[in-house]
Amino acid sequence: MLFLPINGWDPARGVPGNMTAAEAVDLAARVHPRYLVPHNYDMFTLNTVAIEVFEAEARRLPAAVEPRILRCGERWEIKK
């Protein structure tokens, strides 16, 4: 399971250096986690990456890597 911050970065607006959606998908494609879970989206007024951008990029993931988008406060359990 790989949790990656995808709110991007924009030093001019004070957004710290996190990943873009494309960078997160590229990393997951290299390390092949079972799940890729983006975070840090829709949480801050300075966000630079919309979750729809991640959804589009996630189409490039290998079949064995499942993107899992959680909404703020959503609970997720992985059952064996």
N, C-alpha and C positions, 0 to 999 in steps of 0.2 A: 504494500500500500504506500503510495507516494502522495503527500500533501504538499502542494506548491502554491506560493503566493503569486497571483497573476494581476495585481493592480498596476503593473508596469512601472515606469519611472519617468519622471519629468522634473529635473532639478529646478527649472525656472518656476515651477508651481509648488515646490517643496515636497514633491512626492519622492520618498526614498527609493533606492534601487531594488525593486522587486522584478520578477520575470514578466515578460509579455506572455500572452496565451500561446503564441508560436514557440517561444523558448521552452515553456513548460511541456508542450507536446513533443518537441524535439528531444528533450531530456528523457521523457517517459518512453519514447520510441527506442532510445538507446539502452535503458536499464530494464525495460519490460516488467514493471510491477503488475500485479493482478488488477489493481485499481489506481486510477489517477483522480485525485480529489483537489480541485482548485479551491483556493480561499483568498481572503482579503478583497473580494469584489463586493459591490453594493454595501460597503460598510463605511466608507469614508467619502467626504465631499470631494476630495482630491483624486478619486479613482480615475485612472486613465484607460482601463480596459473593461468593456462591457462583457457580461457573461455570454452574450450571443456571439461575440468574437471567439471565445473559447469553444463554444459549441461547434462553430464552423471549423476551427482548427482541429478539434478532436476527431473529426472524420478521417484524419490522416493517421490515427493511431493504429498500430498492428491489432489484428483481431483478438489477440490474447489479452490486450490491455483495455479494461472497461472504464470509461470516464464516469464519474459519479458526482453529480452536481447537487450540493446540499444548500438549502436556503438557511438563512440566519436562524439559529436555534433548532434546526431540524435534527432529530435523533436518527442514527443509522446503526443497525446491528448486522453483523455478518454472521449468518448461521452456517454451521458446518454441514 
